[in-house]
Amino acid sequence: MVNEKIILGIDPGTTIMGFGLIKVVDKKMQFIQMNELLLSKYKDPYTKLKLIFERTIELIDTYHPDEIAVEAPFYGKNVQSMLKLGRAQGVAMAAGLSREIPITEYLPKKIKMAITGNGNASKEQVAKMLQSTLGLKTLPKNLDSTDGLAAAVCHFYNSGRVEVGKSYSGWSSYVKNNPKKVD
């Protein structure tokens, strides 16, 4: 019997949301696609969140991923940027949770480490390693889509390990593990 699953990786953002999909057949990765949702032309932050939610639902309904890997916001000094990124991540996660798809968050350093062996690798190094690993002919101009793809590949590399990161299988699981985030 063939063991097969699809992993959707998301790099949330309010200017560009990158995403990538891989199929895992028996323990081998196959590239499906990567792309990005461009949001910079929209001024209203709520419109951006709505579009992130809708695009994530569209990806789920089209590709039927078994699992979703999301890049967690990195900790920066700009609180407003952190808040915007957290909202974008939350909306993408809500889309997956609404379809009861397990979600795992990965810190950027963990993703870079899984892909390149260096937690401080540049976006370009991550993209080049993905290009080599998955046999991609070309790389996109913006590397947000490769960041989304990297989250999916990182999740594949971490599958079967005891500790994968923060993982939620649905709303009740999220609420149980985050009582202070829910009123």
PyRosetta script that sets phi, psi and omega in degrees:
from pyrosetta import init, pose_from_sequence

init()
pose = pose_from_sequence("MVNEKIILGIDPGTTIMGFGLIKVVDKKMQFIQMNELLLSKYKDPYTKLKLIFERTIELIDTYHPDEIAVEAPFYGKNVQSMLKLGRAQGVAMAAGLSREIPITEYLPKKIKMAITGNGNASKEQVAKMLQSTLGLKTLPKNLDSTDGLAAAVCHFYNSGRVEVGKSYSGWSSYVKNNPKKVD")
pose.set_psi(1, 133.6)
pose.set_omega(1, -178.5)
pose.set_phi(2, -82.9)
pose.set_psi(2, 130.0)
pose.set_omega(2, 176.6)
pose.set_phi(3, -94.9)
pose.set_psi(3, 117.4)
pose.set_omega(3, -173.1)
pose.set_phi(4, -135.7)
pose.set_psi(4, 138.1)
pose.set_omega(4, 173.4)
pose.set_phi(5, -152.0)
pose.set_psi(5, 158.3)
pose.set_omega(5, 178.3)
pose.set_phi(6, -115.9)
pose.set_psi(6, 134.8)
pose.set_omega(6, 179.1)
pose.set_phi(7, -118.4)
pose.set_psi(7, 127.7)
pose.set_omega(7, 174.4)
pose.set_phi(8, -101.2)
pose.set_psi(8, 124.3)
pose.set_omega(8, 175.8)
pose.set_phi(9, -107.5)
pose.set_psi(9, 137.1)
pose.set_omega(9, -177.5)
pose.set_phi(10, -129.5)
pose.set_psi(10, 131.9)
pose.set_omega(10, 170.5)
pose.set_phi(11, -109.6)
pose.set_psi(11, 95.1)
pose.set_omega(11, -173.8)
pose.set_phi(12, -71.0)
pose.set_psi(12, 147.7)
pose.set_omega(12, 176.5)
pose.set_phi(13, -167.0)
pose.set_psi(13, 158.0)
pose.set_omega(13, 179.9)
pose.set_phi(14, -97.4)
pose.set_psi(14, -5.0)
pose.set_omega(14, 173.3)
pose.set_phi(15, -104.1)
pose.set_psi(15, -47.1)
pose.set_omega(15, 176.5)
pose.set_phi(16, -140.0)
pose.set_psi(16, 129.4)
pose.set_omega(16, 171.3)
pose.set_phi(17, -105.9)
pose.set_psi(17, 117.4)
pose.set_omega(17, 178.0)
pose.set_phi(18, -94.7)
pose.set_psi(18, 147.2)
pose.set_omega(18, 177.3)
pose.set_phi(19, -149.2)
pose.set_psi(19, 153.9)
pose.set_omega(19, 178.2)
pose.set_phi(20, -148.9)
pose.set_psi(20, 150.8)
pose.set_omega(20, -179.6)
pose.set_phi(21, -127.4)
pose.set_psi(21, 136.9)
pose.set_omega(21, 173.1)
pose.set_phi(22, -129.1)
pose.set_psi(22, 153.1)
pose.set_omega(22, 173.5)
pose.set_phi(23, -111.2)
pose.set_psi(23, 135.7)
pose.set_omega(23, 177.5)
pose.set_phi(24, -111.6)
pose.set_psi(24, 118.4)
pose.set_omega(24, 178.1)
pose.set_phi(25, -118.8)
pose.set_psi(25, 115.9)
pose.set_omega(25, -172.6)
pose.set_phi(26, 53.5)
pose.set_psi(26, -98.3)
pose.set_omega(26, 177.2)
pose.set_phi(27, -136.2)
pose.set_psi(27, 24.9)
pose.set_omega(27, 179.7)
pose.set_phi(28, -117.0)
pose.set_psi(28, 136.2)
pose.set_omega(28, 179.4)
pose.set_phi(29, -86.7)
pose.set_psi(29, 142.3)
pose.set_omega(29, 172.1)
pose.set_phi(30, -130.2)
pose.set_psi(30, 131.6)
pose.set_omega(30, 177.8)
pose.set_phi(31, -71.4)
pose.set_psi(31, 131.9)
pose.set_omega(31, 173.9)
pose.set_phi(32, -102.4)
pose.set_psi(32, -60.2)
pose.set_omega(32, 178.2)
pose.set_phi(33, -170.7)
pose.set_psi(33, 163.8)
pose.set_omega(33, 171.3)
pose.set_phi(34, -145.0)
pose.set_psi(34, 150.4)
pose.set_omega(34, -179.4)
pose.set_phi(35, -166.0)
pose.set_psi(35, -173.0)
pose.set_omega(35, 178.7)
pose.set_phi(36, -145.6)
pose.set_psi(36, 153.2)
pose.set_omega(36, 175.2)
pose.set_phi(37, -104.5)
pose.set_psi(37, 114.9)
pose.set_omega(37, -178.4)
pose.set_phi(38, -87.7)
pose.set_psi(38, 122.6)
pose.set_omega(38, -174.3)
pose.set_phi(39, -118.4)
pose.set_psi(39, -2.4)
pose.set_omega(39, -173.3)
pose.set_phi(40, -64.3)
pose.set_psi(40, -24.2)
pose.set_omega(40, -178.3)
pose.set_phi(41, -77.1)
pose.set_psi(41, -10.5)
pose.set_omega(41, 179.4)
pose.set_phi(42, -97.1)
pose.set_psi(42, 128.2)
pose.set_omega(42, -177.8)
pose.set_phi(43, -88.7)
pose.set_psi(43, -35.8)
pose.set_omega(43, -176.6)
pose.set_phi(44, -73.7)
pose.set_psi(44, 120.3)
pose.set_omega(44, -177.9)
pose.set_phi(45, -63.3)
pose.set_psi(45, -28.9)
pose.set_omega(45, -179.6)
pose.set_phi(46, -74.4)
pose.set_psi(46, -32.8)
pose.set_omega(46, 174.4)
pose.set_phi(47, -63.5)
pose.set_psi(47, -42.3)
pose.set_omega(47, 178.3)
pose.set_phi(48, -59.5)
pose.set_psi(48, -45.6)
pose.set_omega(48, -180.0)
pose.set_phi(49, -63.2)
pose.set_psi(49, -40.6)
pose.set_omega(49, 178.2)
pose.set_phi(50, -61.7)
pose.set_psi(50, -43.0)
pose.set_omega(50, -179.9)
pose.set_phi(51, -66.8)
pose.set_psi(51, -38.0)
pose.set_omega(51, 176.2)
pose.set_phi(52, -61.7)
pose.set_psi(52, -45.9)
pose.set_omega(52, 179.4)
pose.set_phi(53, -60.8)
pose.set_psi(53, -49.8)
pose.set_omega(53, -176.9)
pose.set_phi(54, -63.5)
pose.set_psi(54, -41.2)
pose.set_omega(54, 180.0)
pose.set_phi(55, -67.4)
pose.set_psi(55, -38.4)
pose.set_omega(55, 178.7)
pose.set_phi(56, -65.3)
pose.set_psi(56, -42.8)
pose.set_omega(56, 176.8)
pose.set_phi(57, -61.6)
pose.set_psi(57, -42.6)
pose.set_omega(57, 179.6)
pose.set_phi(58, -61.1)
pose.set_psi(58, -42.9)
pose.set_omega(58, 177.3)
pose.set_phi(59, -62.9)
pose.set_psi(59, -42.0)
pose.set_omega(59, 179.8)
pose.set_phi(60, -63.9)
pose.set_psi(60, -46.4)
pose.set_omega(60, -178.0)
pose.set_phi(61, -69.2)
pose.set_psi(61, -26.6)
pose.set_omega(61, 179.8)
pose.set_phi(62, -83.1)
pose.set_psi(62, -46.1)
pose.set_omega(62, -171.9)
pose.set_phi(63, -104.0)
pose.set_psi(63, -13.1)
pose.set_omega(63, 178.6)
pose.set_phi(64, 51.2)
pose.set_psi(64, 57.9)
pose.set_omega(64, 179.9)
pose.set_phi(65, -65.0)
pose.set_psi(65, 147.3)
pose.set_omega(65, 177.1)
pose.set_phi(66, -85.8)
pose.set_psi(66, -25.6)
pose.set_omega(66, -178.3)
pose.set_phi(67, -147.3)
pose.set_psi(67, 154.3)
pose.set_omega(67, 177.9)
pose.set_phi(68, -126.3)
pose.set_psi(68, 134.4)
pose.set_omega(68, 175.0)
pose.set_phi(69, -115.0)
pose.set_psi(69, 128.2)
pose.set_omega(69, -176.7)
pose.set_phi(70, -121.2)
pose.set_psi(70, 133.9)
pose.set_omega(70, 174.0)
pose.set_phi(71, -73.4)
pose.set_psi(71, 124.9)
pose.set_omega(71, 179.5)
pose.set_phi(72, -75.3)
pose.set_psi(72, 148.0)
pose.set_omega(72, 177.7)
pose.set_phi(73, -62.1)
pose.set_psi(73, 138.6)
pose.set_omega(73, 175.7)
pose.set_phi(74, -80.8)
pose.set_psi(74, 157.9)
pose.set_omega(74, -177.1)
pose.set_phi(75, -88.3)
pose.set_psi(75, 114.8)
pose.set_omega(75, -179.0)
pose.set_phi(76, -119.3)
pose.set_psi(76, 176.4)
pose.set_omega(76, -178.8)
pose.set_phi(77, -82.6)
pose.set_psi(77, -24.0)
pose.set_omega(77, -177.0)
pose.set_phi(78, -86.0)
pose.set_psi(78, 106.0)
pose.set_omega(78, -176.3)
pose.set_phi(79, -63.9)
pose.set_psi(79, -37.8)
pose.set_omega(79, -179.9)
pose.set_phi(80, -63.8)
pose.set_psi(80, -41.4)
pose.set_omega(80, 177.6)
pose.set_phi(81, -63.4)
pose.set_psi(81, -42.0)
pose.set_omega(81, 178.9)
pose.set_phi(82, -61.4)
pose.set_psi(82, -42.6)
pose.set_omega(82, -179.7)
pose.set_phi(83, -62.7)
pose.set_psi(83, -45.7)
pose.set_omega(83, 179.6)
pose.set_phi(84, -62.4)
pose.set_psi(84, -44.7)
pose.set_omega(84, 178.8)
pose.set_phi(85, -64.2)
pose.set_psi(85, -40.6)
pose.set_omega(85, 178.8)
pose.set_phi(86, -62.4)
pose.set_psi(86, -39.1)
pose.set_omega(86, 177.2)
pose.set_phi(87, -65.3)
pose.set_psi(87, -44.5)
pose.set_omega(87, 179.2)
pose.set_phi(88, -60.7)
pose.set_psi(88, -43.8)
pose.set_omega(88, 178.5)
pose.set_phi(89, -63.7)
pose.set_psi(89, -44.6)
pose.set_omega(89, -178.9)
pose.set_phi(90, -61.4)
pose.set_psi(90, -39.7)
pose.set_omega(90, 179.6)
pose.set_phi(91, -67.5)
pose.set_psi(91, -42.0)
pose.set_omega(91, 177.0)
pose.set_phi(92, -63.4)
pose.set_psi(92, -41.0)
pose.set_omega(92, 178.8)
pose.set_phi(93, -66.1)
pose.set_psi(93, -40.2)
pose.set_omega(93, 179.4)
pose.set_phi(94, -61.0)
pose.set_psi(94, -38.0)
pose.set_omega(94, 177.9)
pose.set_phi(95, -61.5)
pose.set_psi(95, -46.3)
pose.set_omega(95, 178.3)
pose.set_phi(96, -65.5)
pose.set_psi(96, -43.1)
pose.set_omega(96, 179.9)
pose.set_phi(97, -64.6)
pose.set_psi(97, -33.2)
pose.set_omega(97, 179.2)
pose.set_phi(98, -66.0)
pose.set_psi(98, -22.0)
pose.set_omega(98, 177.3)
pose.set_phi(99, -103.6)
pose.set_psi(99, 9.0)
pose.set_omega(99, 177.9)
pose.set_phi(100, 57.6)
pose.set_psi(100, 42.6)
pose.set_omega(100, 177.3)
pose.set_phi(101, -100.5)
pose.set_psi(101, 129.5)
pose.set_omega(101, 178.4)
pose.set_phi(102, -60.6)
pose.set_psi(102, 137.4)
pose.set_omega(102, -177.2)
pose.set_phi(103, -122.8)
pose.set_psi(103, 137.9)
pose.set_omega(103, 175.1)
pose.set_phi(104, -128.4)
pose.set_psi(104, 135.1)
pose.set_omega(104, 177.3)
pose.set_phi(105, -98.1)
pose.set_psi(105, 143.4)
pose.set_omega(105, 176.1)
pose.set_phi(106, -131.7)
pose.set_psi(106, 134.0)
pose.set_omega(106, 174.6)
pose.set_phi(107, -68.3)
pose.set_psi(107, 148.5)
pose.set_omega(107, -179.5)
pose.set_phi(108, -53.1)
pose.set_psi(108, -40.9)
pose.set_omega(108, 179.8)
pose.set_phi(109, -62.3)
pose.set_psi(109, -37.9)
pose.set_omega(109, 180.0)
pose.set_phi(110, -68.0)
pose.set_psi(110, -38.7)
pose.set_omega(110, 177.8)
pose.set_phi(111, -64.3)
pose.set_psi(111, -47.8)
pose.set_omega(111, -179.9)
pose.set_phi(112, -61.1)
pose.set_psi(112, -40.4)
pose.set_omega(112, 179.2)
pose.set_phi(113, -63.9)
pose.set_psi(113, -42.4)
pose.set_omega(113, -179.1)
pose.set_phi(114, -65.5)
pose.set_psi(114, -37.0)
pose.set_omega(114, -175.7)
pose.set_phi(115, -82.9)
pose.set_psi(115, -45.0)
pose.set_omega(115, -172.0)
pose.set_phi(116, -111.8)
pose.set_psi(116, -15.4)
pose.set_omega(116, -173.9)
pose.set_phi(117, 85.2)
pose.set_psi(117, 4.1)
pose.set_omega(117, -179.3)
pose.set_phi(118, -134.2)
pose.set_psi(118, 113.1)
pose.set_omega(118, -179.1)
pose.set_phi(119, -65.8)
pose.set_psi(119, -13.2)
pose.set_omega(119, 179.1)
pose.set_phi(120, -108.7)
pose.set_psi(120, 18.3)
pose.set_omega(120, -179.1)
pose.set_phi(121, -62.4)
pose.set_psi(121, 153.0)
pose.set_omega(121, 177.9)
pose.set_phi(122, -81.4)
pose.set_psi(122, 165.4)
pose.set_omega(122, 175.8)
pose.set_phi(123, -57.5)
pose.set_psi(123, -38.5)
pose.set_omega(123, -178.9)
pose.set_phi(124, -65.6)
pose.set_psi(124, -40.3)
pose.set_omega(124, 178.5)
pose.set_phi(125, -65.1)
pose.set_psi(125, -41.6)
pose.set_omega(125, 177.9)
pose.set_phi(126, -62.2)
pose.set_psi(126, -46.4)
pose.set_omega(126, -179.1)
pose.set_phi(127, -61.1)
pose.set_psi(127, -44.7)
pose.set_omega(127, -179.8)
pose.set_phi(128, -63.7)
pose.set_psi(128, -39.4)
pose.set_omega(128, 178.9)
pose.set_phi(129, -66.5)
pose.set_psi(129, -40.6)
pose.set_omega(129, 176.3)
pose.set_phi(130, -63.5)
pose.set_psi(130, -41.3)
pose.set_omega(130, 179.1)
pose.set_phi(131, -58.9)
pose.set_psi(131, -43.6)
pose.set_omega(131, 179.7)
pose.set_phi(132, -69.3)
pose.set_psi(132, -46.6)
pose.set_omega(132, -176.4)
pose.set_phi(133, -64.9)
pose.set_psi(133, -43.1)
pose.set_omega(133, -174.6)
pose.set_phi(134, -98.8)
pose.set_psi(134, -0.9)
pose.set_omega(134, 178.7)
pose.set_phi(135, 68.4)
pose.set_psi(135, 36.9)
pose.set_omega(135, -179.9)
pose.set_phi(136, -74.7)
pose.set_psi(136, 134.5)
pose.set_omega(136, -178.1)
pose.set_phi(137, -72.2)
pose.set_psi(137, -44.0)
pose.set_omega(137, -179.1)
pose.set_phi(138, -134.0)
pose.set_psi(138, 163.2)
pose.set_omega(138, 175.6)
pose.set_phi(139, -111.7)
pose.set_psi(139, 148.6)
pose.set_omega(139, 179.6)
pose.set_phi(140, -70.9)
pose.set_psi(140, 161.8)
pose.set_omega(140, 178.3)
pose.set_phi(141, -64.4)
pose.set_psi(141, -50.8)
pose.set_omega(141, 174.9)
pose.set_phi(142, -88.1)
pose.set_psi(142, 140.3)
pose.set_omega(142, -176.6)
pose.set_phi(143, -97.1)
pose.set_psi(143, 13.5)
pose.set_omega(143, 177.1)
pose.set_phi(144, -66.8)
pose.set_psi(144, -34.8)
pose.set_omega(144, 179.3)
pose.set_phi(145, -68.4)
pose.set_psi(145, -36.9)
pose.set_omega(145, 176.8)
pose.set_phi(146, -69.6)
pose.set_psi(146, -29.1)
pose.set_omega(146, 175.1)
pose.set_phi(147, -65.6)
pose.set_psi(147, -39.7)
pose.set_omega(147, 175.8)
pose.set_phi(148, -64.7)
pose.set_psi(148, -43.6)
pose.set_omega(148, 177.6)
pose.set_phi(149, -62.3)
pose.set_psi(149, -39.3)
pose.set_omega(149, 179.4)
pose.set_phi(150, -61.7)
pose.set_psi(150, -37.0)
pose.set_omega(150, 177.6)
pose.set_phi(151, -62.1)
pose.set_psi(151, -41.7)
pose.set_omega(151, 178.7)
pose.set_phi(152, -65.0)
pose.set_psi(152, -44.0)
pose.set_omega(152, -179.4)
pose.set_phi(153, -66.8)
pose.set_psi(153, -40.9)
pose.set_omega(153, 176.0)
pose.set_phi(154, -57.7)
pose.set_psi(154, -43.0)
pose.set_omega(154, 179.6)
pose.set_phi(155, -63.1)
pose.set_psi(155, -41.4)
pose.set_omega(155, 176.6)
pose.set_phi(156, -59.8)
pose.set_psi(156, -47.0)
pose.set_omega(156, -179.4)
pose.set_phi(157, -63.0)
pose.set_psi(157, -30.2)
pose.set_omega(157, -177.7)
pose.set_phi(158, -92.8)
pose.set_psi(158, -5.6)
pose.set_omega(158, 179.6)
pose.set_phi(159, -63.5)
pose.set_psi(159, 138.1)
pose.set_omega(159, 178.7)
pose.set_phi(160, 88.0)
pose.set_psi(160, -7.3)
pose.set_omega(160, 176.5)
pose.set_phi(161, -83.9)
pose.set_psi(161, 156.6)
pose.set_omega(161, -176.2)
pose.set_phi(162, -63.8)
pose.set_psi(162, -48.5)
pose.set_omega(162, -179.4)
pose.set_phi(163, -111.2)
pose.set_psi(163, 117.5)
pose.set_omega(163, -176.6)
pose.set_phi(164, -103.5)
pose.set_psi(164, -19.2)
pose.set_omega(164, -175.2)
pose.set_phi(165, 125.3)
pose.set_psi(165, -165.2)
pose.set_omega(165, 178.0)
pose.set_phi(166, -75.5)
pose.set_psi(166, 124.3)
pose.set_omega(166, -176.1)
pose.set_phi(167, -131.9)
pose.set_psi(167, 136.8)
pose.set_omega(167, -179.4)
pose.set_phi(168, -131.3)
pose.set_psi(168, 135.2)
pose.set_omega(168, -179.1)
pose.set_phi(169, -101.4)
pose.set_psi(169, -6.2)
pose.set_omega(169, 178.4)
pose.set_phi(170, 176.0)
pose.set_psi(170, -178.6)
pose.set_omega(170, -178.7)
pose.set_phi(171, -58.7)
pose.set_psi(171, -45.3)
pose.set_omega(171, -176.8)
pose.set_phi(172, -62.8)
pose.set_psi(172, -37.9)
pose.set_omega(172, 177.4)
pose.set_phi(173, -64.8)
pose.set_psi(173, -43.4)
pose.set_omega(173, -179.6)
pose.set_phi(174, -63.7)
pose.set_psi(174, -46.5)
pose.set_omega(174, -179.0)
pose.set_phi(175, -62.3)
pose.set_psi(175, -43.8)
pose.set_omega(175, -179.3)
pose.set_phi(176, -61.0)
pose.set_psi(176, -40.1)
pose.set_omega(176, -177.9)
pose.set_phi(177, -86.1)
pose.set_psi(177, -9.9)
pose.set_omega(177, -177.6)
pose.set_phi(178, -135.6)
pose.set_psi(178, 56.1)
pose.set_omega(178, -175.1)
pose.set_phi(179, -60.3)
pose.set_psi(179, -29.1)
pose.set_omega(179, -177.7)
pose.set_phi(180, -79.4)
pose.set_psi(180, -15.9)
pose.set_omega(180, 179.5)
pose.set_phi(181, -88.5)
pose.set_psi(181, -9.6)
pose.set_omega(181, -176.5)
pose.set_phi(182, -120.9)
pose.set_psi(182, 129.5)
pose.set_omega(182, 177.6)
pose.set_phi(183, -87.0)
pose.dump_pdb("model.pdb")
